[in-house]
Amino acid sequence: MNELIADELAKLAQLRDQGVLTEDEFTTRKALLLSRKPGSNAPTGLRAFFGCLGLIALFVLVQQIGAIFRDECIQRPVQNANDAASEAKALADDAAKAADKAADKAADGLD
């Protein structure tokens, strides 16, 4: 019998003796412990490899979603706002030049 299973059985027996577990609970848990294959909780090399591979794939996916969100929801609206501000400034500059020309013509007409 595996040492880990023996330790778990000893802990369960101790809990039963202390009255924390009933005899039925002890029997049920003991049966579950004994029905497990030795080392079934420890990941095998292949299982660990594919688990890590899955985590890496998830990480890459989250990074891609973040990049799309950043482009679509943050950078593009900021660029659009900057473009609109540039256009408004250009229109204001044109209006100021037109007002200056009109003022110059008016001043020339008064002379």
C-alpha positions in Angstrom: 0.0 0.0 0.0 1.2 3.5 -0.8 2.6 5.5 2.1 0.4 8.4 1.3 -2.7 6.3 1.4 -1.6 4.7 4.7 -1.1 8.2 6.2 -4.6 9.3 5.0 -6.1 6.1 6.5 -4.4 6.8 9.8 -5.8 10.4 9.7 -9.3 9.2 9.0 -9.1 6.6 11.8 -7.9 9.3 14.2 -10.8 11.6 13.1 -13.2 8.6 13.6 -11.7 7.9 17.1 -12.1 11.6 18.1 -15.8 11.5 17.0 -15.3 13.9 14.1 -16.3 11.2 11.6 -19.0 8.7 12.0 -18.3 5.0 11.3 -20.2 5.3 8.0 -18.3 8.4 6.9 -15.0 6.6 7.8 -16.0 3.5 5.8 -17.0 5.6 2.8 -13.8 7.7 2.8 -11.7 4.6 3.3 -13.3 2.9 0.3 -12.7 6.0 -1.8 -9.0 6.1 -0.7 -8.5 2.4 -1.4 -10.2 2.6 -4.8 -7.8 5.3 -6.1 -4.9 4.2 -8.3 -1.5 4.9 -6.7 -0.1 8.1 -7.9 -3.4 9.1 -9.6 -3.2 12.6 -8.1 0.4 13.2 -9.4 0.5 14.5 -13.0 2.3 12.3 -15.4 4.9 13.9 -17.7 2.6 14.0 -20.7 -0.4 15.3 -18.7 1.8 18.0 -17.1 3.1 19.0 -20.6 -0.3 19.4 -22.1 -1.5 21.2 -19.0 1.3 23.7 -19.4 0.6 23.9 -23.1 -3.0 24.7 -22.4 -2.0 27.5 -20.0 0.3 29.0 -22.6 -2.4 28.9 -25.2 -4.8 30.6 -22.8 -2.2 33.3 -22.0 -1.6 34.0 -25.7 -5.4 34.2 -26.3 -5.9 36.6 -23.4 -3.0 38.8 -24.8 -4.6 38.8 -28.2 -8.0 39.8 -26.9 -6.3 42.5 -24.8 -4.6 43.9 -28.0 -7.8 43.9 -29.9 -9.6 45.7 -27.0 -6.8 48.2 -26.8 -6.9 49.0 -30.5 -10.7 49.1 -30.9 -11.7 50.7 -27.6 -8.8 52.9 -26.6 -6.4 53.8 -29.4 -8.8 54.3 -32.2 -11.2 56.7 -30.3 -8.2 58.7 -29.1 -6.9 59.0 -32.6 -10.3 60.0 -33.9 -10.5 62.7 -31.1 -7.0 63.9 -32.0 -8.0 64.1 -35.7 -11.2 66.0 -34.9 -9.2 68.5 -32.7 -6.7 69.0 -35.5 -9.5 69.7 -38.0 -11.2 72.1 -35.5 -7.9 74.0 -35.0 -7.4 74.2 -38.8 -10.9 75.7 -39.2 -10.3 78.1 -36.4 -7.0 79.2 -38.0 -8.7 79.7 -41.3 -11.5 81.7 -39.7 -8.9 83.9 -37.9 -7.0 84.5 -41.2 -10.3 85.4 -42.9 -11.2 87.8 -40.1 -7.7 89.4 -40.3 -8.1 89.9 -44.1 -11.6 91.4 -43.6 -10.2 93.7 -40.9 -7.3 94.7 -43.2 -9.8 95.4 -46.1 -12.0 97.4 -43.7 -9.0 99.4 -42.5 -7.9 100.1 -46.1 -11.3 101.2 -47.0 -11.4 103.8 -44.2 -8.1 105.4 -45.3 
